[in-house]
Amino acid sequence: MIGFIVAGLIIGALARLIKPGKQRLGLLATLILGLVGSVIGGTIANLLGTGDIWELNVLGFVMAVIASILLIGVAEGIAQSRHHPAH
């Protein structure tokens, strides 16, 4: 479980480094988005037959980072819409 949390934090941080622009996300949000991205990436890699969802492999890691980047974009969009409601 601790390894899963550390991997999620690393994946979330890496996704934030890759995604251009400044993200207004705290450590907890980075961790959660990294964990969710890890599950999504692991699931995709598992569906492609590269290994188990909880197994660390290159394709799963890459897919997890991509999923986390997309999730960060979604989280930013939601946060912006809360601060700037449409009229």
C-alpha positions in Angstrom: 0.0 0.0 0.0 2.8 2.4 0.8 4.5 1.6 -2.5 1.2 2.4 -4.3 1.0 5.8 -2.5 4.6 6.6 -3.3 4.1 5.5 -7.0 1.0 7.7 -7.2 2.9 10.7 -5.8 5.7 10.2 -8.3 3.4 9.8 -11.2 1.3 12.8 -10.2 4.5 14.9 -9.7 5.9 13.8 -13.1 2.5 14.6 -14.8 2.6 18.1 -13.3 6.2 18.6 -14.5 5.3 17.5 -18.1 2.0 19.5 -18.3 2.7 23.0 -19.4 1.6 26.0 -17.3 1.2 26.5 -13.6 -1.1 24.1 -11.8 -2.8 25.2 -8.6 -2.9 21.8 -7.0 -1.7 20.9 -3.6 0.2 17.8 -2.5 -3.0 15.9 -1.7 -4.5 16.6 -5.1 -1.3 15.6 -6.8 -1.3 12.3 -4.9 -5.0 11.6 -5.6 -4.7 12.3 -9.3 -1.5 10.3 -9.5 -3.2 7.3 -7.8 -6.2 7.5 -10.1 -3.9 7.8 -13.1 -1.9 4.8 -11.9 -5.1 2.7 -11.7 -6.2 3.9 -15.1 -2.8 3.3 -16.7 -2.5 -0.1 -15.0 -6.0 -1.1 -16.3 -5.1 0.0 -19.9 -1.8 -1.9 -19.7 -3.6 -4.9 -18.4 -6.2 -4.8 -21.2 -3.3 -4.7 -23.7 -1.8 -7.8 -22.1 1.4 -6.3 -20.7 0.9 -7.5 -17.1 -1.2 -7.3 -14.0 -2.9 -3.9 -13.0 -0.8 -3.7 -9.8 2.5 -4.7 -11.6 4.9 -2.0 -12.5 5.8 -2.1 -16.2 6.9 0.5 -18.7 3.6 0.7 -20.7 1.6 0.9 -17.5 3.8 3.7 -16.2 3.6 5.7 -19.4 -0.2 5.2 -19.5 -0.5 6.3 -15.9 1.5 9.5 -16.5 -0.7 10.3 -19.6 -3.9 9.6 -17.6 -2.6 11.8 -14.8 -1.8 14.6 -17.2 -5.4 14.4 -18.5 -6.8 14.3 -15.0 -4.8 17.4 -14.0 -6.3 19.2 -17.0 -9.8 18.1 -15.9 -9.2 19.2 -12.3 -7.9 22.6 -13.5 -11.0 23.0 -15.7 -13.3 22.2 -12.8 -11.4 24.5 -10.4 -11.5 27.4 -12.9 -15.3 27.0 -13.5 -15.8 27.2 -9.7 -13.8 30.5 -9.5 -15.3 32.0 -12.7 -19.0 31.0 -13.0 -20.6 31.5 -16.4 -23.2 34.3 -16.7 
